[in-house]
Amino acid sequence: MTAFEIAKQELKAFGISDKQIEYELLKKGINKDEEISDIGKFTSSKDFELLKASLLLDSILGGAESWSQGDRSEKRSIDAIKAYISAVYNKYGLLDPFKDINRPTIVKL
């Protein structure tokens, strides 16, 4: 399978377009036509996990609560998707996009 075919398979349940998947692969420097022999290693790589989390985050921020696939529509648990995204971001030392940040309060002295 190619990198694109694997990404499409992994993300097909979330209604993400082929063009968006191709674009994100390109942004990550992943050749969409590269033949992948070890699918497990590829899908658990840092680049792929961050790509998947980024696409899912974009989908959530866009307000998607359900996805259509062919002639059926599915509603996904947004909380479960948020938990997945948070876990991936934390795994690689990135800020959790759903965590409130305690911003310092600036007071006049």
N, C-alpha and C positions, 0 to 999 in steps of 0.2 A: 504494500500500500504506500501511497505517497503521503507526504506530510499534510497536504491539503485534505486528502480523503480521510485521514485519521482525525484531523481537527473537525471536519464536517460531521463525522460519525459521533465524536464526543459532544458536539454542541447542537446536534439536530433537534433535540427535544426542547430547545430554548428559542426556536424561531429566529436564529441569527442568520442573516443572509450570506450567501456564498461570497459576495463581493466584500462584505465586512470581514469575513474570515481571511480571505486573500490579503486584504489590506493589513490586517493585524499580523499575519505571518511575515509579510514584507517588512513591516515596522520592526519586528523582532530579528530580522536578518535570517529568517528561515526560508530556504528555497522550497516553495510549495510543491515542486515536481520531484523533490528528492525522495528516492525510495528508502523507506524505513524498514529495517529488518527486525529490530527489537522494539516493538510497539510499546511495551511496558516501560522500557527505559526512556523512550521519547516522551510518553505522556506523563511521566513523573519527573521530567527535567524541569529545572528552574524556569527556563524560557517558556516552556509550554504551559506550566501551571500558572505563571503570571499572565500569559496571554489569555487563558481561559477565565481567570478571575477578572481580568480587565474587561473582557467582553460581557461577562455576567454583570459586573458593576455598571457598565454603560447601559445595559438592558434595564436594570433596576432603577437607575437614576432617570431613565427615560419614561418611567412609570409603568413598565410592563408587569402585569400581574398574571397574565395567562398567555399561552403560546398556541398558535395554530400549526398543525402538522397535517398537510393533506386535507382530508375532509373531517378531521376531528380537532377539537380544541382541548387543551389541558390547562389546569390551574396548578401551579407549583407553589410550594411553601416558600414564601419570600424569606421567612426567618431562617430556614435551612440553607438557602442560597447565601444569605448574609453571613451565616456561620461559616460556610465553606470559604467565602471570600476573606473573611477575617482570619481564618486559620492559615490560608496561603500567605497573606500579607505578613502575619506574625512570624511564620516559618522563615521568611527571608528578611526579617528585621525592618519591615516597612510599617508605616503608621496605619493602624486600623481605620479604614474610611468611615466606620460607623460609630467609633468611640468619640465621646465628647472630649474635647481638648480643654484643659483648664488654662485659659488665657490669663496672663497677668493683668491685674487692674492697675492702671497708671493713675496715680493721684498727684495733684499739684502740691509741691512742697512749699 
